[in-house]
């Protein structure tokens, strides 16, 4: 068991870490939202493709949302990191 009085290691606060964590969390959130969207949408199961084509359509919807949210999160974090805040009053 860990000693609660032990010093906790702090997370690195560099730009790459902040952008990477924003990208990762945004991708996860986008994939979850894409899964919800794919669940609520009407994806047809064709006889030629079977269930695998329906699964691929769901994965495509999830990937689209993950890419959109991931790029937005990374762009926000990059802008946040690039603007210095130490000179603001």
NUMAR-512859 format. One record per residue (C-alpha): residue number from 1; y, x, z; chain. Coordinates in steps of 0.5 Angstrom, whole numbers, plus 2048, in hexadecimal, padded with zeros to 3 digits. Each point is the difference from the previous one (the first is absolute). Example, Ala and Ser with C-alpha at 12.3 -4.5 7.8 and 13.67 -1.06 7.14 Angstrom:
BEGIN
    n    Y    X    Z  chain
    1  7F7  819  810      A
    2  807  802  7FE      A
REM end
This chain:
BEGIN
    n    Y    X    Z  chain
    1  800  800  800      A
    2  807  803  7FE      A
    3  805  801  806      A
    4  806  7FB  7FF      A
    5  805  806  803      A
    6  7FE  804  7FA      A
    7  805  802  7FB      A
    8  7FF  7FC  7FA      A
    9  801  803  7F9      A
   10  806  7FE  7FC      A
   11  7FF  7FD  7F9      A
   12  803  805  7FB      A
   13  807  7FE  7FE      A
   14  800  803  7F9      A
   15  802  7FC  7FA      A
   16  7F9  801  7FD      A
   17  7FD  7FD  806      A
   18  805  7FA  800      A
   19  7FF  7FF  7F9      A
   20  7F9  800  800      A
   21  7FF  7FB  806      A
   22  805  7FB  7FC      A
   23  7FC  801  7FA      A
   24  7F9  7FF  803      A
   25  802  7FA  805      A
   26  804  7FD  7FA      A
   27  7F9  801  7FC      A
   28  7FC  7FC  805      A
   29  805  7FB  801      A
   30  800  7FF  7F8      A
   31  7F9  800  800      A
   32  7FF  7FB  805      A
   33  805  7FB  7FD      A
   34  7FD  801  7F9      A
   35  7F9  7FE  803      A
   36  804  7FA  803      A
   37  803  7FE  7F9      A
   38  7F9  801  7FD      A
   39  7FD  7FC  805      A
   40  805  7FA  7FF      A
   41  800  801  7F8      A
   42  7FB  7FD  7FC      A
   43  7FC  805  7FD      A
   44  7FA  7FE  7FB      A
   45  7F9  803  800      A
   46  7FE  800  7F9      A
   47  7F9  800  7FE      A
   48  800  807  7FC      A
   49  804  804  805      A
   50  7FD  7FC  806      A
   51  802  802  807      A
   52  802  807  7FF      A
   53  805  7FE  7FB      A
   54  803  7FB  805      A
   55  800  806  805      A
   56  803  804  7FC      A
   57  806  7FB  7FF      A
   58  801  800  807      A
   59  800  807  801      A
   60  805  801  7FA      A
   61  805  7FB  804      A
   62  7FF  804  806      A
   63  801  806  7FC      A
   64  807  7FD  7FD      A
   65  802  7FE  807      A
   66  7FE  806  803      A
   67  804  804  7FB      A
   68  806  7FC  800      A
   69  801  800  808      A
   70  7FE  808  800      A
   71  805  802  7FB      A
   72  805  7FC  804      A
   73  7FE  802  807      A
   74  801  808  7FD      A
   75  806  7FF  7FD      A
   76  803  7FD  806      A
   77  7FE  805  804      A
   78  802  806  7FB      A
   79  807  7FD  800      A
   80  800  7FF  808      A
   81  7FE  808  800      A
   82  805  802  7FB      A
   83  806  7FD  804      A
   84  802  804  806      A
   85  802  7FC  806      A
   86  802  805  804      A
   87  807  800  7FE      A
   88  801  7F8  801      A
   89  805  7FE  805      A
REM end
